[in-house]
Amino acid sequence: MTALALTHPSELGLCPERSASLVRILQSEIDRKRLPGAVLVVARHGKIALFETLGERDPATGVAMARDTIFRLYSMTKPLVSVAAMMLMEQGRFLLSDPVAQYLPEFANQQVAVERNAQVTLHPVTRPATIQDLLRHTAGLTYEFSGTSAVQRQYCEHRIDIRQTGRDNAAFSRELASLPLMDQPGSIGEYSRATDVLGRLVEVLSGQTLGVFLAQKIFAPLGMVDSGFFVPPAQHGRIAEPFGHDPDGGVLMTMSDIRSQPAMESGGGGLVSTAVDYARFLQCLLNRGQLENVRLLGPRTVDFMTTDHLGRIPARDNLLEAGEGFGLGFAVRTALGLSPVPGSVGTFYWSGMAGTSFFVDPSQELFAIMLIQAPNQRAYYRQLFRNLVYAALVE
């Protein structure tokens, strides 16, 4: 593999002193016992300027962090599954304007729950949710942990949280489709289980399980050798773990079990990966769909995915920061200001509930990855990391 050779920061327009400061600041957070450990990658112009391992892979054992450490990606799964779906679109398997129910008939004749004065009434959809709605989170779905509405309470009652059931992707899709929608399709951006449904769509359209499709069509071609929906027994010692307590005194999040094959391969949050693997995926996107001699998507498709698809559709505040839109699987920077973090217009990014995050800045030919397992501190470190990366960029 010749892509992403390690290069001195100064050769890629990053200040060596400021790059070292980035590492020192995050190391100080580890020294304060607010983070167990981290893997950091900053790459520009197709080469890696910074590849650092800090702290411990597993604070319970004291094993040091390593470059090949395997992390729970949670929602950093979504960009990979969105790319998988768009690969099928490029093969003519569907149109983005197709109703979801055309391929997943359980989603036909959906109803929207309207809650007023503690009373819930059901109303038919004004139009069916489309595949584009799934990709941009406007399908009327939600997440059970993001609020206490009547629909979200039903998600909890039906144990939609995939970690607690033995459902496969097909059974999950049927269960979710049996529940009312949170909003009319196309009316609002609501971070949701939509990418789990998209994963099931990939299965139906490809005739393969989601895990097999990703392994054959994305992971193997890109050389992502440690990515999948579980970690084989021989590699269990490489798994990153969080602290056994929340350093800020909050309620500790239960981490997903990744040591055995899950019944459901969650397109919204089930994958594991390493910094090296995910860097190859991001370089492929930065190259507009190609890495070395492998092309996953056409350049215009990548451009299309990483532009705003919400337009005037409003987004709830659990989806985006100010000055951002949402594309097909990624949040996208639409304004130079407004957001609390720096970035060029056109920067796209996403993150995961356990603390993993990335951003890609095409105008600077730059991407950066921070892999941590610190769920309750994730928002703070996402912002800090991006601030420090842009502070180091001097040319």
C-alpha positions as CSV (number, residue, x, y, z in Angstrom):
1,M,0.0,0.0,0.0
2,T,1.7,3.2,-1.1
3,A,-0.9,5.8,0.0
4,L,-0.6,7.9,3.1
5,A,3.2,7.7,3.7
6,L,4.3,9.4,6.9
7,T,5.9,12.8,6.2
8,H,7.3,15.6,8.3
9,P,4.6,18.2,9.1
10,S,6.5,21.1,7.7
11,E,6.5,19.4,4.2
12,L,2.7,19.4,4.3
13,G,2.1,23.0,5.5
14,L,1.7,22.2,9.2
15,C,3.9,23.9,11.8
16,P,6.0,21.3,13.7
17,E,5.8,23.3,16.9
18,R,2.0,23.7,16.7
19,S,1.6,20.1,15.8
20,A,3.6,19.1,18.8
21,S,1.4,21.5,20.9
22,L,-1.6,19.6,19.7
23,V,-0.2,16.4,21.0
24,R,0.9,18.0,24.3
25,I,-2.5,19.4,25.0
26,L,-4.3,16.1,24.4
27,Q,-1.6,14.3,26.5
28,S,-2.3,16.8,29.3
29,E,-6.0,15.7,29.2
30,I,-4.8,12.1,29.6
31,D,-2.5,13.1,32.4
32,R,-5.5,14.6,34.2
33,K,-7.3,11.3,33.8
34,R,-10.1,12.8,31.6
35,L,-9.2,10.5,28.7
36,P,-7.8,7.0,28.8
37,G,-6.0,7.3,25.5
38,A,-6.2,8.4,21.9
39,V,-5.0,7.8,18.3
40,L,-4.6,10.9,16.2
41,V,-4.1,11.2,12.4
42,V,-3.7,14.4,10.4
43,A,-3.1,14.0,6.7
44,R,-2.7,16.5,3.9
45,H,-1.9,16.2,0.2
46,G,-2.2,12.4,0.4
47,K,0.4,12.0,3.1
48,I,0.3,11.7,6.9
49,A,1.7,14.7,8.8
50,L,0.8,13.4,12.3
51,F,0.1,9.8,13.6
52,E,0.2,9.7,17.3
53,T,-0.8,7.2,20.0
54,L,-1.4,8.6,23.5
55,G,-2.3,7.0,26.8
56,E,-3.7,3.6,27.3
57,R,-5.7,1.3,25.1
58,D,-7.4,-0.2,28.1
59,P,-7.2,1.6,31.4
60,A,-8.2,-1.6,33.3
61,T,-5.0,-3.3,32.1
62,G,-2.7,-0.4,31.6
63,V,-1.8,-1.6,28.1
64,A,-0.4,1.3,26.0
65,M,-2.3,2.7,23.1
66,A,-1.1,1.4,19.7
67,R,-1.6,2.4,16.1
68,D,-3.5,-0.8,15.4
69,T,-6.0,-0.4,18.2
70,I,-9.5,-1.3,17.3
71,F,-12.3,1.2,18.2
72,R,-16.0,1.1,18.3
73,L,-17.0,3.6,15.5
74,Y,-20.7,4.0,16.4
75,S,-22.0,6.6,14.1
76,M,-18.8,6.9,12.0
77,T,-20.4,3.7,10.5
78,K,-22.9,5.9,8.7
79,P,-20.5,7.4,6.1
80,L,-19.4,3.9,5.1
81,V,-22.9,2.6,4.7
82,S,-23.9,5.8,2.8
83,V,-21.1,5.2,0.4
84,A,-22.2,1.5,0.0
85,A,-25.7,2.7,-0.9
86,M,-24.4,5.2,-3.4
87,M,-22.3,2.6,-5.0
88,L,-25.5,0.7,-5.7
89,M,-27.2,3.8,-7.0
90,E,-24.3,4.2,-9.5
91,Q,-25.1,0.7,-10.6
92,G,-28.6,1.7,-11.5
93,R,-30.2,-0.3,-8.6
94,F,-32.4,2.6,-7.4
95,L,-33.1,6.3,-7.8
96,L,-32.7,8.6,-4.8
97,S,-36.3,9.7,-5.5
98,D,-37.6,6.1,-5.1
99,P,-39.9,5.5,-2.1
100,V,-38.2,3.4,0.6
101,A,-41.3,1.2,0.5
102,Q,-40.6,0.3,-3.1
103,Y,-37.8,-2.0,-1.8
104,L,-38.8,-2.4,1.9
105,P,-42.6,-2.9,1.7
106,E,-43.0,-2.7,5.4
107,F,-42.6,1.1,5.1
108,A,-45.8,1.5,3.0
109,N,-48.7,3.5,4.4
110,Q,-46.8,5.0,7.3
111,Q,-48.4,7.4,9.7
112,V,-47.1,10.3,11.7
113,A,-47.8,10.7,15.4
114,V,-49.0,14.2,16.4
115,E,-48.9,14.9,20.1
116,R,-51.0,17.7,21.6
117,N,-52.1,18.1,25.2
118,A,-50.8,14.6,26.1
119,Q,-52.9,13.1,23.4
120,V,-51.5,11.4,20.3
121,T,-53.3,11.2,17.0
122,L,-52.0,9.4,13.8
123,H,-52.1,11.1,10.4
124,P,-51.2,9.6,7.0
125,V,-48.0,10.8,5.4
126,T,-48.3,13.6,2.9
127,R,-45.7,11.8,0.8
128,P,-43.7,8.6,1.3
129,A,-40.1,8.8,2.6
130,T,-37.5,8.4,-0.2
131,I,-34.0,6.9,-0.2
132,Q,-32.7,10.5,-0.3
133,D,-34.6,11.1,2.9
134,L,-32.8,8.2,4.6
135,L,-29.4,9.5,3.5
136,R,-30.1,13.1,4.7
137,H,-32.1,12.1,7.8
138,T,-35.4,13.6,6.7
139,A,-37.4,10.3,6.6
140,G,-39.5,11.2,9.7
141,L,-37.6,8.7,11.9
142,T,-35.8,9.5,15.2
143,Y,-33.5,8.1,17.9
144,E,-34.9,6.8,21.1
145,F,-32.2,8.5,23.2
146,S,-32.6,12.0,21.8
147,G,-35.9,13.0,23.5
148,T,-39.1,11.9,25.3
149,S,-41.8,12.3,22.6
150,A,-44.5,9.7,22.2
151,V,-42.6,8.2,19.2
152,Q,-39.4,8.0,21.1
153,R,-41.1,6.4,24.0
154,Q,-42.5,3.8,21.6
155,Y,-39.0,3.2,20.3
156,C,-37.9,2.4,23.9
157,E,-40.9,0.2,24.5
158,H,-40.2,-1.8,21.4
159,R,-36.5,-2.0,22.3
160,I,-35.4,-0.4,19.1
161,D,-31.9,-0.1,20.6
162,I,-30.2,-2.8,18.6
163,R,-27.8,-3.8,21.3
164,Q,-30.6,-5.3,23.4
165,T,-32.2,-7.6,20.9
166,G,-31.5,-10.7,18.8
167,R,-33.1,-9.2,15.7
168,D,-31.3,-9.3,12.4
169,N,-31.5,-6.4,9.9
170,A,-34.7,-7.6,8.3
171,A,-36.5,-8.0,11.6
172,F,-35.3,-4.7,12.8
173,S,-36.6,-3.0,9.7
174,R,-40.0,-4.5,10.1
175,E,-40.2,-3.6,13.8
176,L,-39.2,0.0,13.1
177,A,-41.6,0.3,10.2
178,S,-44.5,-0.8,12.5
179,L,-44.1,2.4,14.6
180,P,-45.4,5.8,13.7
181,L,-43.1,8.5,12.4
182,M,-41.9,11.5,14.4
183,D,-42.4,14.0,11.5
184,Q,-43.7,14.1,8.0
185,P,-41.1,12.9,5.5
186,G,-39.1,15.7,4.0
187,S,-40.2,18.2,6.6
188,I,-37.3,18.3,9.1
189,G,-33.8,17.0,9.6
190,E,-33.9,14.7,12.6
191,Y,-30.9,12.5,13.5
192,S,-32.3,9.1,13.4
193,R,-32.2,5.3,12.8
194,A,-32.5,6.1,9.0
195,T,-29.0,4.7,8.3
196,D,-29.9,1.4,10.0
197,V,-32.8,1.2,7.4
198,L,-30.3,2.2,4.7
199,G,-28.2,-0.8,5.7
200,R,-31.2,-3.1,5.3
201,L,-31.8,-1.5,1.9
202,V,-28.2,-2.4,0.8
203,E,-28.9,-6.0,1.8
204,V,-32.1,-6.2,-0.3
205,L,-30.6,-4.5,-3.3
206,S,-27.3,-6.4,-3.3
207,G,-28.6,-9.8,-2.1
208,Q,-25.9,-9.9,0.5
209,T,-25.7,-9.2,4.2
210,L,-24.5,-5.7,5.0
211,G,-21.3,-7.1,6.5
212,V,-20.5,-9.2,3.5
213,F,-21.2,-6.3,1.1
214,L,-19.0,-3.9,3.0
215,A,-16.2,-6.5,3.3
216,Q,-16.2,-7.4,-0.4
217,K,-17.0,-4.0,-2.0
218,I,-15.3,-1.5,0.4
219,F,-13.0,-3.0,3.0
220,A,-11.1,-5.5,0.8
221,P,-10.6,-3.1,-2.1
222,L,-9.4,-0.3,0.1
223,G,-7.2,-2.6,2.3
224,M,-9.2,-2.0,5.4
225,V,-8.1,-5.2,7.1
226,D,-9.4,-4.6,10.6
227,S,-12.9,-3.2,9.9
228,G,-16.1,-5.1,10.4
229,F,-19.1,-5.6,12.7
230,F,-17.1,-7.5,15.4
231,V,-13.6,-8.3,16.5
232,P,-12.3,-11.9,16.0
233,P,-11.2,-13.6,19.2
234,A,-7.5,-13.5,18.2
235,Q,-7.7,-9.7,18.1
236,H,-9.6,-9.0,21.4
237,G,-6.5,-7.7,23.0
238,R,-6.4,-4.8,20.6
239,I,-9.8,-3.3,21.5
240,A,-9.9,0.2,23.1
241,E,-11.9,0.5,26.2
242,P,-13.1,3.5,28.2
243,F,-12.7,4.3,31.9
244,G,-14.7,2.2,34.3
245,H,-16.2,5.4,35.6
246,D,-17.1,8.8,34.1
247,P,-14.3,11.3,35.0
248,D,-16.9,14.1,35.2
249,G,-19.2,12.1,37.5
250,G,-21.9,11.4,34.9
251,V,-23.7,8.2,34.1
252,L,-21.4,5.8,32.4
253,M,-22.5,4.7,28.9
254,T,-22.7,0.9,28.4
255,M,-20.4,0.1,25.4
256,S,-21.5,-2.2,22.7
257,D,-20.3,-5.8,22.8
258,I,-18.0,-6.2,19.8
259,R,-16.5,-9.5,20.7
260,S,-18.9,-11.8,18.8
261,Q,-20.9,-11.6,15.6
262,P,-24.1,-9.5,16.3
263,A,-27.5,-10.6,15.1
264,M,-28.0,-7.2,13.6
265,E,-25.3,-5.5,11.6
266,S,-26.2,-1.9,12.4
267,G,-25.7,0.4,9.4
268,G,-26.1,3.4,11.8
269,G,-23.5,2.4,14.4
270,G,-22.2,-1.1,14.5
271,L,-18.8,-1.1,12.9
272,V,-15.3,-1.3,14.4
273,S,-12.1,-0.1,12.8
274,T,-8.6,1.3,13.2
275,A,-7.1,4.7,12.5
276,V,-5.2,3.2,9.5
277,D,-8.3,1.7,8.0
278,Y,-10.4,4.7,8.4
279,A,-7.7,7.0,7.0
280,R,-7.7,5.0,3.8
281,F,-11.5,5.4,3.5
282,L,-11.2,9.2,4.1
283,Q,-8.3,9.5,1.6
284,C,-10.5,7.8,-0.9
285,L,-13.3,10.4,-0.3
286,L,-10.7,13.2,-0.5
287,N,-9.6,11.8,-3.8
288,R,-13.3,12.0,-4.9
289,G,-13.9,8.3,-4.9
290,Q,-10.6,6.7,-5.7
291,L,-7.6,5.3,-3.7
292,E,-4.6,4.1,-5.7
293,N,-6.1,1.9,-8.4
294,V,-9.4,1.3,-6.7
295,R,-12.5,3.5,-7.5
296,L,-15.5,3.1,-5.3
297,L,-17.5,6.1,-6.6
298,G,-17.4,8.6,-9.4
299,P,-16.0,12.1,-8.6
300,R,-19.3,13.8,-9.2
301,T,-21.1,11.4,-6.9
302,V,-18.7,12.2,-4.1
303,D,-19.2,15.9,-4.8
304,F,-23.0,15.3,-4.7
305,M,-22.9,13.4,-1.4
306,T,-20.8,16.1,0.3
307,T,-22.9,19.1,-0.5
308,D,-26.0,20.3,1.5
309,H,-29.2,18.4,0.7
310,L,-31.4,20.1,3.3
311,G,-31.7,23.5,1.7
312,R,-34.6,25.2,3.5
313,I,-35.6,22.1,5.4
314,P,-35.0,23.0,9.1
315,A,-32.9,20.7,11.3
316,R,-33.3,19.9,14.9
317,D,-30.3,20.9,17.1
318,N,-29.2,17.3,17.6
319,L,-28.2,17.1,14.0
320,L,-26.1,20.2,13.1
321,E,-24.3,23.2,14.3
322,A,-25.0,26.7,12.9
323,G,-23.6,27.3,9.4
324,E,-23.9,23.6,8.5
325,G,-26.1,21.5,6.2
326,F,-26.3,17.8,5.8
327,G,-25.4,15.9,2.6
328,L,-25.8,12.2,1.9
329,G,-24.2,10.7,5.0
330,F,-22.1,13.7,6.2
331,A,-22.6,17.0,7.9
332,V,-21.3,19.8,5.5
333,R,-20.0,23.2,6.3
334,T,-22.0,25.8,4.4
335,A,-20.7,29.1,5.9
336,L,-17.2,30.3,6.9
337,G,-18.5,31.6,10.2
338,L,-21.4,30.8,12.5
339,S,-20.1,27.3,13.6
340,P,-18.2,27.2,16.9
341,V,-15.3,25.4,15.2
342,P,-13.0,26.5,12.3
343,G,-13.3,25.0,8.9
344,S,-13.5,25.8,5.2
345,V,-16.8,25.9,3.3
346,G,-17.3,22.4,2.0
347,T,-15.7,20.6,4.9
348,F,-17.6,17.5,5.7
349,Y,-17.4,15.4,8.9
350,W,-19.1,13.0,11.3
351,S,-18.4,11.4,14.7
352,G,-19.4,8.5,16.9
353,M,-21.1,8.3,20.3
354,A,-18.0,6.8,22.1
355,G,-15.8,9.7,21.0
356,T,-14.5,8.9,17.5
357,S,-14.6,11.8,15.0
358,F,-13.2,12.9,11.7
359,F,-13.4,15.9,9.3
360,V,-12.3,16.3,5.7
361,D,-11.5,19.7,4.2
362,P,-11.2,19.3,0.4
363,S,-10.1,22.9,-0.2
364,Q,-7.1,22.3,2.0
365,E,-6.6,18.6,0.8
366,L,-6.8,17.8,4.5
367,F,-8.4,15.2,6.8
368,A,-8.0,14.5,10.5
369,I,-9.2,11.6,12.7
370,M,-9.4,11.4,16.5
371,L,-10.2,8.0,17.9
372,I,-11.0,7.9,21.6
373,Q,-13.5,6.0,23.8
374,A,-14.8,8.7,26.1
375,P,-18.6,9.0,25.5
376,N,-19.5,11.7,27.9
377,Q,-16.6,14.0,26.9
378,R,-16.9,13.5,23.2
379,A,-18.4,16.9,22.3
380,Y,-15.6,18.8,24.1
381,Y,-12.8,16.8,22.5
382,R,-14.3,17.0,19.0
383,Q,-14.2,20.8,19.1
384,L,-10.8,20.9,20.8
385,F,-9.2,18.6,18.3
386,R,-10.5,20.5,15.3
387,N,-9.3,23.8,16.8
388,L,-5.8,22.4,17.3
389,V,-5.6,20.9,13.8
390,Y,-6.4,24.2,12.1
391,A,-4.1,26.1,14.5
392,A,-1.3,23.9,13.2
393,L,-2.1,24.6,9.5
394,V,0.1,27.5,8.5
395,E,0.4,27.2,4.7
